[in-house]
Amino acid sequence: MKPIFIRRASQVIAGQKGQGDPLTQEAMNVLNVIEDGSVWIEEGVIKRVGTDAQLVEEFGSRMEEADVIDARGKLVTPGLVDPHTHLVHAGTRENEFDMRLNGKTYMEIMNAGGGIHATTRATREASEEELYRESYKRLDQFLLHGVTTVEAKSGYGMNLEVEMRQLKVASELDNDHPIDIVRTFMGAHVVPPEYKEDTDAFVDLVIDHMIPKVAELGLAEFNDVFCERGVFTPEQSKRILEAGKAYGLHPKIHADEIESYKGAELAAEVGAVSADHLLRASDEGIRRMAESGVIGVLLPGTAFFLMADSANGRAMIDRGVPVALSTDCNPGSSPTVSLPLIMNLGCLKMGMTPAEVLNAATVNAAHAIRRGDLAGSLSEGRKADVVLHNTPNFMQLQYRYGVNHTDTVIKAGEVVVKGGALV
């Protein structure tokens, strides 16, 4: 593997010293910007980050052995990290989009057998090969938008066989595709129709049969649950998350998306790595999350697509919650792979600054999937996940909204996107 020398970028967003924890409050609005910056990559690892003059002095004698990338006029950032996706699924739900435009709500559609239930039916019917093929295409689109690490949940099986199929496909994709994939078990995504009259029996099934098998086979690192009225109660959600912890699965929680339901409070109580959505999180829940260090993974694309008010990202940051951003890529409420668009919405819909959204989609997003020491930062010794954007500064990433500025993506020291196209 030849070294790569990225030279003379308009700006390089370098890692910050002591960046071992998720960023909070004022620190979220700070970037380590190097003007006329350069990056030397060797053996898939970031060897040095600094000004072009500094790196030419150190590596000038080796320039002929390197692939030199002229980054003049471009912005260089870490590879983006998406910490909440439903990557592996079958089917689409554009008919529900039309239904919502005509006044139906998300929960009305789901309670009538659509929503998550519709995707579950499609995913149950799909073969492993079909799921792999469709998910690989989505990963290619993520890569073209500068994303180099994603989390992928199960949750469209609601039985052990299909939940395991989703997780196995995610594992195969992690091996085969350049993007790193972190797996989350989400058997408790919704109660399947066959358990509608006895939801506790389904909770018992998740706890007694699904979680032990998933843990035994090492298929997931995290355990997630949809804590929402009409789905899983806080009491049921706690049982599921505590059961996962007993088997070594780190807790995550879909919390307070449709109404305030003490999901944020539960996240703090069980020591969740993250609480996600949080559109209706209470002030008390936000306070407890800040005290406990629970990362708030905010999904403004979901609120945008459902025509709902976004989570109060500004208040969460100001109150000390470490905030991350994600697409929530899924076929119903957020069918997008554009994390750059999500950053735009973070600014326009949640009052975040351009620096905050970039940190939320890199440093804090990596911490939200326990990869804070591996991804999300251009720091010496880290895996070389790097994006060159067709914009001269980080402010323009948000100012020129709705545009995919990604020009070049380097994953683990290999160029995988060049000139906005897959290599």
Secondary structure, DSSP 8 states (H G I E B T S, - for coil): ---EEEEEEEEEEE--TT--S---GGGGG--EEEEEEEEEEETTEEEEEEEHHHHHHHHGGGGGGSEEEE-TT-EEEE-EEE-----S-----HHHHHHHHTT--HHHHHHTT-THHHHHHHHHHS-HHHHHHHHHHHHHHHHHTTEEEEEEE--S-SSHHHHHHHHHHHHHHHHHSSSEEEEEEEEESS--GGGTT-HHHHHHHIIIIIHHHHHHTT--SEEEEEE-TTSB-HHHHHHHHHHHHHTT-EEEEEESSSS--SHHHHHHHHT-SEEEE-TT--HHHHHHHHHHT-EEEE-HHHHHHTT-----HHHHHHTT--EEE----BTTTB----HHHHHHHHHHHH---HHHHHHHTTHHHHHTTT-TTTSS---TTSB--EEEESSSSHHHHHHSTT---EEEEEETTEEEEETTEE-
